[in-house]
Amino acid sequence: MSLVTLLPFIVLIGAMFLMTRSAKKKQQQAASMRNDMQPGSGVRTIGGMYATVKEVNEDTVLLDAGPGIDLLFAKNSIGAVLTDDEYNRIVHGIEHDLKSDSDVVPDDASSLTDTETDESADEAAAASDEKSVDLGKKDTAEEPADDAPAKADAETEAVEAKSDDEPKKTDGDSDAK
């Protein structure tokens, strides 16, 4: 057999080896994460429930899901062990300031631009009122007056031509029975 014939098989075996190696590494990381769990740490189950670890046994974990609610889970049903900051942010909505307040992005972009004096702001507001832009769709009745008679005549002619071609329709009140 030549090397060209064996090359696809070699590539296939190599790809399988790499895939099983990465999967095995992920399983080992998950197992070590579950073994490092301690009472008091926040966890997320594979079902998406957030709780606090109350007790860790060999194969099971007792979780505190709320006041008076203790749940017993298998150890392998723990999806992630969360840091205290992350758990408090998700469950209690408590944000932990990692940086100073000066680094926070403001909600309003006005603080990012140069500040204007009150007089120049008033002038800018007055100028914007004078140059108001209508972004709405114009109705056909609001068209300019100089073009209106020509369009009205064209519409009337079109209606008359249409009415000559078609028979007249009645409301159903006819004398024929």
N, C-alpha and C positions, 0 to 999 in steps of 0.2 A: 504494500500500500504506500501511496505517496503522501507527502506532507500536506498537500492541497486537499486531499480527501479527509484527513484527520483534523484539519483546522476548524471546521464548524463544530465538531464534537468537543474540541479543547476549549473553544470560546464558550460553549454552552455549559460545560462543567465549571469553568472559571466564574461565570455569572451566577450559577447556583451557589457556589461557595461564598461569594461576596454577599449574596442576599441572606443566606442562613447565618452568616457571621454578624451582620448588622441586626438581624432579628434577635439573635442570642444576646447581643450586647444590650439591646433595649429591655429584654426580659430580666437580665441581671441588674440593670439600673432600677427597674420597678421593684424587684424583690428587695434590694438593699434599701430603697426608700420606705417600703412597708416595714422592714425590720427596724428601721431607725425611728419609727413612730413612738412618741412618748405621750403620756396623759397630759392634756392641756393644749395640745396642738390642734389647729384647725385642719380639716380634711374635706375633700370633695369625693363623693362616691362615683362609681362608674355610671350611676343613674342620674347624677347631677345634683344630689342632695349635699348641702353643706352642714357640717356638724363639728362638734368638739370631741376629741378623744377623751373618754373617761377612764377606760381600762384596756390594756393590751394583754391578750393571752397568746398561746402558741399558734392557734389557727383562727382565732376570732378577735374582734375588736368591739368593745362596748362604746357606743357613741351617744352623746348628749345632744339631742336635736332641738331641745327647748326646755322650758321649765317643766319638770316632771316627766319628760319623754326620753326614755333610754331605749336605744335600739341596738340589737346584737347583729353584727355583720361579719361575714367571712373576711379574712385579711386580704384576700385577693380581689375583693370588691372595692377596695380603696383606690380611686383613680389618681389622686394627687394629695400630697401633704403640702399645705400652704404655709407661707410665712405669716407671722402675726399681723403685719401691716396689710398684706393682701387679704387675709381672712376678715379683718375688721372693715376694710374698704368694701368688700363684696357683701358681707352679711349685715353689718351695722351701718354702712354708709359713712364711715369715719375716714376722712382723708388724712394721711400723714404727710406733713410738709417735709419733703426731702431736700428742698432748696429754699433759699430765702424768698420772701414775697416779691422782691424786685425782679426776679427772673420769671415770674408768672406772666403768661400772655394775657393781656387785658381782653375783656369782653367787647369793648368798644374801640374802634380803630382811631378815634379822635386823639387819643393820647400818643399815638405813634407819629402824628404829623406835627409840624411846627405849630405852636400855639399862636392864635391870632388875638389881637386886642379886641375889646368889645365893639369899638367903632368900626373896624374893618369887617367884623362878623355881621354887624347890622347892615353895612353897605352890601355885603355879599348876599344877604337874605333879600334885600330890596331888589337887587339886580336879578335874582332868580325868580322873584314874583313877576317882574316885568316880562321875562322871557319864558313864560310857562309853556310847556310842551304837552300837547294833547296826544296821548298814546292810544286813545280809544278808537274804535272803528266808527267811521262817519256813516250816518244814515243817508239814504238817497235823497231825503227831503232837505238835507242841509247842504246841498251842492250850491255852487256859486250861482247868482241870479242871472248873469249874462248868458249862461249856457242852458238855463232851465227851459226857456220856451222852445228851443230847437229840439231838446230831448223829449219834451211833452208832446210835440207834434209827431215825432217819430214813433212814440209809444201809441198814440191814438191811431195812426195809420196802421200799425201792426195789429192792433186789436180789431179794427174794422175789416182788414184783409182776412183775419182768422175767422171772424163771425160770418163772412160771406161764404167761406168754404164749408163750414160745418153747419149741420141743421141745428135749429134752436132747440134747447132743452127746456122742458117744463117742470113744474114742481110736482107733477103727478095729478094735478087737477085738470083733467081733460073731460070733454063732453062725451067722447066715445066710450061705449061700454061693451 
